[in-house]
Amino acid sequence: MSGNRTFTMIKPDAVEKGVGGAILKQIQEAGFKIIAIKQTKMSLEQAGKFYFVHRERPFYADLCAFMSSGAIMPAILEKENAVDDFRKLIGATNPANAEAGTIRKNFAESIDKNAIHGSDSDENAQIESNFFFSETERF
Ligand code: GDP
């Protein structure tokens, strides 16, 4: 059975464009409750740790540089079947392939500047949530 929480992060391209609020509105209207949220910025070292699973991929260095280039908005979200439903809501990694109405179709520019992150499993949702939030920041 899948869990009821996932982790997301509005990426630097979307925060810079000022569409963080519009993205959160779409997330809430899709039935997700915000359990924790903040605006912060990762160092290059922190981005390297967050994306460590991708360390062998050719775009790892570019990804870490981009994700530490500006403000981000990490959040923990709650809804039944959260991980899968949220992946559907954000759409394909490359916005060119994302379905109409998805967050990436609405707000992303390209495969690297793709507006938003969504955890790909319950286990990673928990690891990623713990990366940014203490227990006292969750309500
Ligand atoms: P996601 O789960 O849909 O975010 O996709 P992945 O886990 O496959 O990749 C993680 C992140 O790496 C993506 O969201 C993109 O920001 C970035 N990424 C994926 N593919 C590429 C690529 O070909 N080039 C670059 N520069 N970034 C990529």
Backbone and ligand atoms as CSV (ligand in chain L), in Angstrom:
chain,resi,resn,atom,element,x,y,z
A,1,MET,N,N,0.841,-1.205,0.000
A,1,MET,CA,C,0.000,0.000,0.000
A,1,MET,C,C,0.871,1.247,0.000
A,2,SER,N,N,0.497,2.221,-0.791
A,2,SER,CA,C,1.354,3.405,-0.844
A,2,SER,C,C,0.964,4.403,0.246
A,3,GLY,N,N,1.921,5.254,0.589
A,3,GLY,CA,C,1.748,6.180,1.702
A,3,GLY,C,C,0.971,7.423,1.310
A,4,ASN,N,N,0.760,8.289,2.302
A,4,ASN,CA,C,-0.059,9.464,2.036
A,4,ASN,C,C,0.743,10.775,2.065
A,5,ARG,N,N,2.081,10.648,2.023
A,5,ARG,CA,C,2.879,11.877,1.984
A,5,ARG,C,C,3.899,11.826,0.860
A,6,THR,N,N,4.163,13.003,0.291
A,6,THR,CA,C,5.251,13.102,-0.669
A,6,THR,C,C,6.025,14.390,-0.409
A,7,PHE,N,N,7.146,14.501,-1.087
A,7,PHE,CA,C,7.984,15.692,-0.944
A,7,PHE,C,C,8.076,16.376,-2.307
A,8,THR,N,N,8.023,17.702,-2.298
A,8,THR,CA,C,8.195,18.462,-3.530
A,8,THR,C,C,9.156,19.619,-3.298
A,9,MET,N,N,9.620,20.176,-4.398
A,9,MET,CA,C,10.505,21.339,-4.318
A,9,MET,C,C,10.234,22.162,-5.576
A,10,ILE,N,N,9.802,23.398,-5.381
A,10,ILE,CA,C,9.657,24.303,-6.520
A,10,ILE,C,C,11.072,24.794,-6.850
A,11,LYS,N,N,11.464,24.622,-8.099
A,11,LYS,CA,C,12.874,24.803,-8.487
A,11,LYS,C,C,13.209,26.281,-8.765
A,12,PRO,N,N,14.512,26.614,-8.848
A,12,PRO,CA,C,14.926,28.018,-8.996
A,12,PRO,C,C,14.305,28.749,-10.196
A,13,ASP,N,N,14.085,28.069,-11.304
A,13,ASP,CA,C,13.497,28.751,-12.480
A,13,ASP,C,C,12.104,29.274,-12.147
A,14,ALA,N,N,11.307,28.461,-11.450
A,14,ALA,CA,C,9.926,28.850,-11.145
A,14,ALA,C,C,9.868,29.911,-10.052
A,15,VAL,N,N,10.735,29.772,-9.030
A,15,VAL,CA,C,10.754,30.787,-7.964
A,15,VAL,C,C,11.175,32.128,-8.565
A,16,GLU,N,N,12.212,32.102,-9.408
A,16,GLU,CA,C,12.722,33.329,-10.037
A,16,GLU,C,C,11.644,34.017,-10.893
A,17,LYS,N,N,10.847,33.219,-11.569
A,17,LYS,CA,C,9.776,33.779,-12.425
A,17,LYS,C,C,8.590,34.292,-11.620
A,18,GLY,N,N,8.559,33.976,-10.332
A,18,GLY,CA,C,7.455,34.443,-9.474
A,18,GLY,C,C,6.193,33.616,-9.621
A,19,VAL,N,N,6.341,32.342,-10.039
A,19,VAL,CA,C,5.155,31.500,-10.189
A,19,VAL,C,C,5.011,30.470,-9.058
A,20,GLY,N,N,5.804,30.644,-7.984
A,20,GLY,CA,C,5.694,29.718,-6.849
A,20,GLY,C,C,4.286,29.680,-6.283
A,21,GLY,N,N,3.682,30.839,-6.123
A,21,GLY,CA,C,2.329,30.910,-5.571
A,21,GLY,C,C,1.314,30.235,-6.476
A,22,ALA,N,N,1.445,30.450,-7.782
A,22,ALA,CA,C,0.511,29.832,-8.740
A,22,ALA,C,C,0.649,28.314,-8.728
A,23,ILE,N,N,1.877,27.827,-8.579
A,23,ILE,CA,C,2.103,26.379,-8.520
A,23,ILE,C,C,1.505,25.807,-7.235
A,24,LEU,N,N,1.694,26.498,-6.119
A,24,LEU,CA,C,1.109,26.022,-4.854
A,24,LEU,C,C,-0.409,25.998,-4.927
A,25,LYS,N,N,-0.977,26.974,-5.604
A,25,LYS,CA,C,-2.440,27.018,-5.776
A,25,LYS,C,C,-2.908,25.771,-6.538
A,26,GLN,N,N,-2.200,25.433,-7.612
A,26,GLN,CA,C,-2.582,24.246,-8.387
A,26,GLN,C,C,-2.438,22.976,-7.534
A,27,ILE,N,N,-1.382,22.926,-6.722
A,27,ILE,CA,C,-1.166,21.757,-5.856
A,27,ILE,C,C,-2.310,21.619,-4.844
A,28,GLN,N,N,-2.689,22.734,-4.221
A,28,GLN,CA,C,-3.760,22.678,-3.219
A,28,GLN,C,C,-5.106,22.367,-3.866
A,29,GLU,N,N,-5.346,22.922,-5.040
A,29,GLU,CA,C,-6.615,22.657,-5.730
A,29,GLU,C,C,-6.718,21.202,-6.177
A,30,ALA,N,N,-5.558,20.534,-6.312
A,30,ALA,CA,C,-5.573,19.110,-6.676
A,30,ALA,C,C,-5.778,18.228,-5.442
A,31,GLY,N,N,-5.930,18.844,-4.262
A,31,GLY,CA,C,-6.282,18.075,-3.069
A,31,GLY,C,C,-5.135,17.771,-2.129
A,32,PHE,N,N,-3.971,18.342,-2.387
A,32,PHE,CA,C,-2.833,18.115,-1.490
A,32,PHE,C,C,-2.844,19.151,-0.378
A,33,LYS,N,N,-2.604,18.675,0.855
A,33,LYS,CA,C,-2.497,19.555,2.008
A,33,LYS,C,C,-1.008,19.831,2.260
A,34,ILE,N,N,-0.674,21.092,2.541
A,34,ILE,CA,C,0.723,21.439,2.825
A,34,ILE,C,C,1.008,21.189,4.305
A,35,ILE,N,N,1.933,20.259,4.572
A,35,ILE,CA,C,2.309,19.862,5.936
A,35,ILE,C,C,3.503,20.685,6.422
A,36,ALA,N,N,4.383,21.050,5.482
A,36,ALA,CA,C,5.567,21.867,5.792
A,36,ALA,C,C,5.963,22.593,4.520
A,37,ILE,N,N,6.504,23.817,4.680
A,37,ILE,CA,C,6.972,24.562,3.501
A,37,ILE,C,C,7.948,25.648,3.937
A,38,LYS,N,N,8.900,25.970,3.085
A,38,LYS,CA,C,9.797,27.099,3.344
A,38,LYS,C,C,10.398,27.569,2.021
A,39,GLN,N,N,10.975,28.761,2.050
A,39,GLN,CA,C,11.795,29.202,0.921
A,39,GLN,C,C,13.232,29.240,1.422
A,40,THR,N,N,14.141,28.621,0.674
A,40,THR,CA,C,15.529,28.524,1.091
A,40,THR,C,C,16.408,28.407,-0.150
A,41,LYS,N,N,17.686,28.195,0.059
A,41,LYS,CA,C,18.610,28.042,-1.075
A,41,LYS,C,C,19.613,26.962,-0.697
A,42,MET,N,N,19.915,26.072,-1.629
A,42,MET,CA,C,20.909,25.028,-1.362
A,42,MET,C,C,22.290,25.504,-1.785
A,43,SER,N,N,23.312,25.081,-1.028
A,43,SER,CA,C,24.686,25.259,-1.499
A,43,SER,C,C,24.936,24.193,-2.572
A,44,LEU,N,N,26.025,24.354,-3.311
A,44,LEU,CA,C,26.382,23.330,-4.312
A,44,LEU,C,C,26.587,21.980,-3.628
A,45,GLU,N,N,27.182,22.004,-2.451
A,45,GLU,CA,C,27.428,20.761,-1.708
A,45,GLU,C,C,26.106,20.093,-1.296
A,46,GLN,N,N,25.161,20.904,-0.817
A,46,GLN,CA,C,23.854,20.332,-0.428
A,46,GLN,C,C,23.129,19.743,-1.642
A,47,ALA,N,N,23.183,20.468,-2.774
A,47,ALA,CA,C,22.528,19.952,-3.988
A,47,ALA,C,C,23.173,18.628,-4.404
A,48,GLY,N,N,24.493,18.544,-4.262
A,48,GLY,CA,C,25.205,17.304,-4.578
A,48,GLY,C,C,24.720,16.150,-3.720
A,49,LYS,N,N,24.431,16.432,-2.452
A,49,LYS,CA,C,23.925,15.383,-1.548
A,49,LYS,C,C,22.489,15.019,-1.897
A,50,PHE,N,N,21.669,16.052,-2.154
A,50,PHE,CA,C,20.259,15.790,-2.440
A,50,PHE,C,C,20.119,14.893,-3.679
A,51,TYR,N,N,20.936,15.169,-4.701
A,51,TYR,CA,C,20.830,14.431,-5.974
A,51,TYR,C,C,21.885,13.327,-6.111
A,52,PHE,N,N,22.408,12.857,-4.956
A,52,PHE,CA,C,23.493,11.867,-4.975
A,52,PHE,C,C,23.146,10.627,-5.807
A,53,VAL,N,N,21.865,10.236,-5.795
A,53,VAL,CA,C,21.456,9.049,-6.575
A,53,VAL,C,C,21.720,9.224,-8.068
A,54,HIS,N,N,21.817,10.464,-8.511
A,54,HIS,CA,C,22.048,10.739,-9.940
A,54,HIS,C,C,23.521,10.983,-10.273
A,55,ARG,N,N,24.436,10.657,-9.319
A,55,ARG,CA,C,25.845,11.065,-9.479
A,55,ARG,C,C,26.512,10.501,-10.728
A,56,GLU,N,N,26.000,9.360,-11.231
A,56,GLU,CA,C,26.620,8.762,-12.428
A,56,GLU,C,C,26.023,9.317,-13.721
A,57,ARG,N,N,24.979,10.100,-13.616
A,57,ARG,CA,C,24.303,10.554,-14.840
A,57,ARG,C,C,25.044,11.749,-15.433
A,58,PRO,N,N,25.044,11.867,-16.766
A,58,PRO,CA,C,25.856,12.897,-17.421
A,58,PRO,C,C,25.474,14.326,-17.046
A,59,PHE,N,N,24.240,14.503,-16.589
A,59,PHE,CA,C,23.780,15.859,-16.289
A,59,PHE,C,C,23.931,16.213,-14.800
A,60,TYR,N,N,24.574,15.338,-14.010
A,60,TYR,CA,C,24.663,15.545,-12.550
A,60,TYR,C,C,25.255,16.908,-12.182
A,61,ALA,N,N,26.381,17.277,-12.799
A,61,ALA,CA,C,27.046,18.545,-12.444
A,61,ALA,C,C,26.153,19.734,-12.798
A,62,ASP,N,N,25.548,19.696,-13.984
A,62,ASP,CA,C,24.648,20.784,-14.412
A,62,ASP,C,C,23.443,20.875,-13.478
A,63,LEU,N,N,22.907,19.709,-13.110
A,63,LEU,CA,C,21.734,19.663,-12.233
A,63,LEU,C,C,22.053,20.301,-10.873
A,64,CYS,N,N,23.193,19.929,-10.301
A,64,CYS,CA,C,23.568,20.462,-8.979
A,64,CYS,C,C,23.841,21.964,-9.065
A,65,ALA,N,N,24.475,22.407,-10.152
A,65,ALA,CA,C,24.756,23.838,-10.330
A,65,ALA,C,C,23.437,24.609,-10.436
A,66,PHE,N,N,22.520,24.093,-11.242
A,66,PHE,CA,C,21.230,24.772,-11.406
A,66,PHE,C,C,20.434,24.806,-10.106
A,67,MET,N,N,20.386,23.668,-9.413
A,67,MET,CA,C,19.550,23.593,-8.211
A,67,MET,C,C,20.101,24.426,-7.050
A,68,SER,N,N,21.375,24.816,-7.138
A,68,SER,CA,C,21.951,25.683,-6.098
A,68,SER,C,C,22.095,27.123,-6.589
A,69,SER,N,N,21.494,27.427,-7.744
A,69,SER,CA,C,21.684,28.754,-8.369
A,69,SER,C,C,20.728,29.817,-7.837
A,70,GLY,N,N,19.690,29.412,-7.132
A,70,GLY,CA,C,18.712,30.392,-6.666
A,70,GLY,C,C,17.791,29.791,-5.633
A,71,ALA,N,N,16.811,30.582,-5.222
A,71,ALA,CA,C,15.891,30.129,-4.175
A,71,ALA,C,C,15.025,28.968,-4.651
A,72,ILE,N,N,14.704,28.107,-3.704
A,72,ILE,CA,C,13.789,26.980,-3.939
A,72,ILE,C,C,12.726,26.995,-2.836
A,73,MET,N,N,11.623,26.291,-3.097
A,73,MET,CA,C,10.567,26.169,-2.091
A,73,MET,C,C,10.267,24.690,-1.869
A,74,PRO,N,N,10.963,24.048,-0.899
A,74,PRO,CA,C,10.659,22.661,-0.577
A,74,PRO,C,C,9.376,22.575,0.245
A,75,ALA,N,N,8.670,21.460,0.122
A,75,ALA,CA,C,7.427,21.279,0.874
A,75,ALA,C,C,7.118,19.795,1.049
A,76,ILE,N,N,6.416,19.492,2.133
A,76,ILE,CA,C,5.874,18.147,2.355
A,76,ILE,C,C,4.370,18.227,2.122
A,77,LEU,N,N,3.853,17.285,1.353
A,77,LEU,CA,C,2.438,17.306,0.963
A,77,LEU,C,C,1.732,16.034,1.409
A,78,GLU,N,N,0.454,16.167,1.725
A,78,GLU,CA,C,-0.329,15.011,2.173
A,78,GLU,C,C,-1.582,14.838,1.325
A,79,LYS,N,N,-1.805,13.601,0.944
A,79,LYS,CA,C,-3.002,13.214,0.184
A,79,LYS,C,C,-2.954,11.691,0.081
A,80,GLU,N,N,-4.092,11.060,-0.071
A,80,GLU,CA,C,-4.092,9.623,-0.325
A,80,GLU,C,C,-3.285,9.346,-1.595
A,81,ASN,N,N,-2.482,8.293,-1.591
A,81,ASN,CA,C,-1.709,7.907,-2.782
A,81,ASN,C,C,-0.815,9.063,-3.268
A,82,ALA,N,N,-0.191,9.751,-2.306
A,82,ALA,CA,C,0.474,11.025,-2.586
A,82,ALA,C,C,1.569,10.956,-3.656
A,83,VAL,N,N,2.463,9.970,-3.552
A,83,VAL,CA,C,3.614,9.947,-4.479
A,83,VAL,C,C,3.140,9.814,-5.925
A,84,ASP,N,N,2.306,8.827,-6.192
A,84,ASP,CA,C,1.869,8.592,-7.579
A,84,ASP,C,C,0.988,9.722,-8.091
A,85,ASP,N,N,0.055,10.176,-7.255
A,85,ASP,CA,C,-0.845,11.245,-7.709
A,85,ASP,C,C,-0.070,12.534,-7.983
A,86,PHE,N,N,0.966,12.786,-7.176
A,86,PHE,CA,C,1.737,14.014,-7.390
A,86,PHE,C,C,2.596,13.917,-8.651
A,87,ARG,N,N,3.146,12.737,-8.916
A,87,ARG,CA,C,3.922,12.559,-10.165
A,87,ARG,C,C,3.015,12.804,-11.373
A,88,LYS,N,N,1.762,12.369,-11.272
A,88,LYS,CA,C,0.811,12.626,-12.383
A,88,LYS,C,C,0.543,14.120,-12.508
A,89,LEU,N,N,0.397,14.793,-11.367
A,89,LEU,CA,C,0.097,16.230,-11.385
A,89,LEU,C,C,1.249,17.043,-11.987
A,90,ILE,N,N,2.502,16.637,-11.733
A,90,ILE,CA,C,3.621,17.439,-12.262
A,90,ILE,C,C,3.903,17.120,-13.730
A,91,GLY,N,N,3.657,15.917,-14.178
A,91,GLY,CA,C,3.866,15.569,-15.586
A,91,GLY,C,C,5.279,15.101,-15.882
A,92,ALA,N,N,5.536,14.804,-17.151
A,92,ALA,CA,C,6.814,14.218,-17.582
A,92,ALA,C,C,7.993,15.145,-17.297
A,93,THR,N,N,9.172,14.516,-17.087
A,93,THR,CA,C,10.409,15.267,-16.784
A,93,THR,C,C,10.656,16.361,-17.815
A,94,ASN,N,N,10.500,16.004,-19.083
A,94,ASN,CA,C,10.661,16.988,-20.164
A,94,ASN,C,C,9.296,17.638,-20.445
A,95,PRO,N,N,9.159,18.935,-20.183
A,95,PRO,CA,C,7.839,19.570,-20.351
A,95,PRO,C,C,7.272,19.429,-21.767
A,96,ALA,N,N,8.155,19.223,-22.730
A,96,ALA,CA,C,7.677,19.030,-24.115
A,96,ALA,C,C,6.817,17.772,-24.214
A,97,ASN,N,N,7.070,16.806,-23.318
A,97,ASN,CA,C,6.311,15.548,-23.321
A,97,ASN,C,C,5.223,15.517,-22.251
A,98,ALA,N,N,5.106,16.582,-21.468
A,98,ALA,CA,C,4.148,16.588,-20.360
A,98,ALA,C,C,2.729,16.819,-20.878
A,99,GLU,N,N,1.773,16.146,-20.243
A,99,GLU,CA,C,0.363,16.287,-20.646
A,99,GLU,C,C,-0.168,17.681,-20.338
A,100,ALA,N,N,-1.126,18.113,-21.139
A,100,ALA,CA,C,-1.764,19.414,-20.922
A,100,ALA,C,C,-2.334,19.481,-19.515
A,101,GLY,N,N,-2.172,20.632,-18.871
A,101,GLY,CA,C,-2.743,20.834,-17.545
A,101,GLY,C,C,-1.819,20.434,-16.423
A,102,THR,N,N,-0.714,19.731,-16.737
A,102,THR,CA,C,0.232,19.374,-15.672
A,102,THR,C,C,1.065,20.604,-15.295
A,103,ILE,N,N,1.658,20.548,-14.102
A,103,ILE,CA,C,2.437,21.700,-13.620
A,103,ILE,C,C,3.619,21.978,-14.542
A,104,ARG,N,N,4.298,20.928,-14.987
A,104,ARG,CA,C,5.447,21.162,-15.880
A,104,ARG,C,C,4.994,21.710,-17.227
A,105,LYS,N,N,3.843,21.254,-17.741
A,105,LYS,CA,C,3.344,21.816,-19.006
A,105,LYS,C,C,3.016,23.294,-18.810
A,106,ASN,N,N,2.436,23.612,-17.657
A,106,ASN,CA,C,2.013,24.995,-17.409
A,106,ASN,C,C,3.175,25.933,-17.104
A,107,PHE,N,N,4.219,25.431,-16.413
A,107,PHE,CA,C,5.214,26.358,-15.856
A,107,PHE,C,C,6.667,26.078,-16.232
A,108,ALA,N,N,6.998,24.903,-16.798
A,108,ALA,CA,C,8.406,24.568,-17.044
A,108,ALA,C,C,8.876,25.042,-18.411
A,109,GLU,N,N,10.182,25.268,-18.499
A,109,GLU,CA,C,10.773,25.761,-19.748
A,109,GLU,C,C,11.440,24.651,-20.546
A,110,SER,N,N,12.117,23.721,-19.841
A,110,SER,CA,C,12.968,22.736,-20.511
A,110,SER,C,C,13.215,21.552,-19.576
A,111,ILE,N,N,13.894,20.530,-20.073
A,111,ILE,CA,C,14.118,19.321,-19.254
A,111,ILE,C,C,14.944,19.622,-18.005
A,112,ASP,N,N,15.816,20.606,-18.057
A,112,ASP,CA,C,16.605,20.925,-16.861
A,112,ASP,C,C,15.892,21.978,-15.999
A,113,LYS,N,N,15.354,23.020,-16.644
A,113,LYS,CA,C,14.592,24.029,-15.892
A,113,LYS,C,C,13.120,23.621,-15.902
A,114,ASN,N,N,12.826,22.549,-15.143
A,114,ASN,CA,C,11.481,21.967,-15.261
A,114,ASN,C,C,10.577,22.239,-14.051
A,115,ALA,N,N,10.825,23.373,-13.403
A,115,ALA,CA,C,9.892,23.995,-12.453
A,115,ALA,C,C,9.695,23.309,-11.100
A,116,ILE,N,N,9.694,21.960,-11.095
A,116,ILE,CA,C,9.280,21.295,-9.848
A,116,ILE,C,C,9.843,19.890,-9.754
A,117,HIS,N,N,10.096,19.476,-8.520
A,117,HIS,CA,C,10.532,18.109,-8.204
A,117,HIS,C,C,9.399,17.387,-7.497
A,118,GLY,N,N,9.280,16.099,-7.728
A,118,GLY,CA,C,8.353,15.265,-6.962
A,118,GLY,C,C,9.017,13.927,-6.661
A,119,SER,N,N,8.934,13.474,-5.419
A,119,SER,CA,C,9.576,12.207,-5.032
A,119,SER,C,C,9.049,11.053,-5.883
A,120,ASP,N,N,9.924,10.050,-6.123
A,120,ASP,CA,C,9.511,8.930,-6.970
A,120,ASP,C,C,9.143,7.674,-6.185
A,121,SER,N,N,9.229,7.735,-4.854
A,121,SER,CA,C,8.811,6.579,-4.033
A,121,SER,C,C,8.525,7.067,-2.615
A,122,ASP,N,N,7.818,6.233,-1.853
A,122,ASP,CA,C,7.542,6.584,-0.449
A,122,ASP,C,C,8.845,6.715,0.327
A,123,GLU,N,N,9.780,5.815,0.045
A,123,GLU,CA,C,11.056,5.835,0.761
A,123,GLU,C,C,11.811,7.139,0.473
A,124,ASN,N,N,11.875,7.532,-0.788
A,124,ASN,CA,C,12.579,8.778,-1.122
A,124,ASN,C,C,11.829,10.003,-0.601
A,125,ALA,N,N,10.508,9.933,-0.563
A,125,ALA,CA,C,9.732,11.052,-0.008
A,125,ALA,C,C,10.145,11.304,1.440
A,126,GLN,N,N,10.342,10.226,2.170
A,126,GLN,CA,C,10.727,10.361,3.568
A,126,GLN,C,C,12.162,10.888,3.709
A,127,ILE,N,N,13.060,10.342,2.909
A,127,ILE,CA,C,14.468,10.783,2.952
A,127,ILE,C,C,14.547,12.266,2.578
A,128,GLU,N,N,13.839,12.654,1.504
A,128,GLU,CA,C,13.909,14.031,1.012
A,128,GLU,C,C,13.236,15.017,1.988
A,129,SER,N,N,12.152,14.570,2.625
A,129,SER,CA,C,11.489,15.419,3.631
A,129,SER,C,C,12.431,15.670,4.804
A,130,ASN,N,N,13.141,14.633,5.226
A,130,ASN,CA,C,14.066,14.754,6.356
A,130,ASN,C,C,15.271,15.626,6.007
A,131,PHE,N,N,15.577,15.717,4.722
A,131,PHE,CA,C,16.703,16.550,4.263
A,131,PHE,C,C,16.440,18.027,4.591
A,132,PHE,N,N,15.176,18.443,4.509
A,132,PHE,CA,C,14.852,19.869,4.657
A,132,PHE,C,C,14.104,20.240,5.934
A,133,PHE,N,N,13.365,19.289,6.516
A,133,PHE,CA,C,12.458,19.668,7.600
A,133,PHE,C,C,12.675,18.840,8.870
A,134,SER,N,N,12.672,19.539,10.012
A,134,SER,CA,C,12.678,18.848,11.307
A,134,SER,C,C,11.229,18.506,11.668
A,135,GLU,N,N,11.047,17.679,12.695
A,135,GLU,CA,C,9.686,17.287,13.115
A,135,GLU,C,C,8.871,18.505,13.561
A,136,THR,N,N,9.533,19.496,14.171
A,136,THR,CA,C,8.799,20.662,14.693
A,136,THR,C,C,8.377,21.636,13.582
A,137,GLU,N,N,8.767,21.381,12.355
A,137,GLU,CA,C,8.346,22.231,11.226
A,137,GLU,C,C,7.189,21.612,10.449
A,138,ARG,N,N,6.652,20.502,10.942
A,138,ARG,CA,C,5.591,19.774,10.214
A,138,ARG,C,C,4.279,19.874,10.974
A,139,PHE,N,N,3.227,20.299,10.301
A,139,PHE,CA,C,1.918,20.445,10.948
A,139,PHE,C,C,0.803,19.875,10.097
L,1,GDP,P1,P,12.168,13.584,-12.435
L,1,GDP,O1,O,11.992,12.493,-11.424
L,1,GDP,O2,O,11.004,13.728,-13.385
L,1,GDP,O3,O,12.526,14.915,-11.798
L,1,GDP,O4,O,13.388,13.168,-13.362
L,1,GDP,P2,P,14.769,12.405,-13.072
L,1,GDP,O5,O,14.769,11.808,-11.697
L,1,GDP,O6,O,15.035,11.519,-14.228
L,1,GDP,O7,O,15.853,13.570,-13.131
L,1,GDP,C1,C,16.036,14.454,-12.051
L,1,GDP,C2,C,16.167,15.861,-12.584
L,1,GDP,O8,O,17.364,15.935,-13.361
L,1,GDP,C3,C,15.062,16.321,-13.549
L,1,GDP,O9,O,13.931,16.803,-12.902
L,1,GDP,C4,C,15.769,17.399,-14.343
L,1,GDP,O10,O,15.773,18.622,-13.597
L,1,GDP,C5,C,17.183,16.883,-14.410
L,1,GDP,N1,N,17.425,16.238,-15.700
L,1,GDP,C6,C,16.905,15.079,-16.167
L,1,GDP,N2,N,17.355,14.790,-17.405
L,1,GDP,C7,C,18.204,15.815,-17.719
L,1,GDP,C8,C,19.009,16.098,-18.856
L,1,GDP,O11,O,19.017,15.363,-19.841
L,1,GDP,N3,N,19.763,17.246,-18.797
L,1,GDP,C9,C,19.762,18.071,-17.703
L,1,GDP,N4,N,20.536,19.181,-17.720
L,1,GDP,N5,N,19.008,17.839,-16.627
L,1,GDP,C10,C,18.239,16.724,-16.630
